[in-house]
Amino acid sequence: MNHWLMKSEPSTFGVEHLAKRPGRRAAWDGVRNYTVRNMLRDQMKKGDLAFFYHSSCEVPGIYGIVKIVREGYPDPTAFERGNDHYDPGSDPNNPRWYMVDVALVRRLRRPIALTTLQANAKKLGELLILKRGNRLSIVPLSEAQWNAVLALE
């Protein structure tokens, strides 16, 4: 099983939005970065776990845990004219963008703030979210990093 950290702005789609969805399940769509696309398409597997991270908000940090419940498949929003994620260069016969479906496992008892992650950087190893300039919306975690982050809860 792989472990991940998936970032979203809570004003757009946060853990509370996911909690209100039928089956507490939703598509993780709209990713428009080739590195992350490759992870979604090739590496994320059904049963993998991910931290749900809120970014660009008052208290950025980890707010929940999700499970990958459907492996990578073409993101239909790329083909929908008028959709914020529409990509006129994307071809349904040779899709450019992919997504996965996630289900909420649980909200954290208390969020793990970015400042807490930063204060524990040595315990967390080379956690990409802590590197300056990292803009990826999904990053892989080792099992050791996953367990170290969970211990901060």
Stockholm file with secondary structure:
# STOCKHOLM 1.0

chainA/1-153         MNHWLMKSEPSTFGVEHLAKRPGRRAAWDGVRNYTVRNMLRDQMKKGDLAFFYHSSCEVPGIYGIVKIVREGYPDPTAFERGNDHYDPGSDPNNPRWYMVDVALVRRLRRPIALTTLQANAKKLGELLILKRGNRLSIVPLSEAQWNAVLALE
#=GR chainA/1-153 SS CCEEEEEECHHHHCHHHHHHSGGGEEEECCCCCHHHHHIIIIICCTTCEEEEEECSSSSCEEEEEEEEEEEEEECGGGGCTTSTTCCTTCBTTBCCCEEEEEEEEEEEEEEEEHHHHHHTHHHHCSCGGGSTTCCCSEEEECHHHHHHHHHTC
#=GC SS_cons         CCEEEEEECHHHHCHHHHHHSGGGEEEECCCCCHHHHHIIIIICCTTCEEEEEECSSSSCEEEEEEEEEEEEEECGGGGCTTSTTCCTTCBTTBCCCEEEEEEEEEEEEEEEEHHHHHHTHHHHCSCGGGSTTCCCSEEEECHHHHHHHHHTC
//
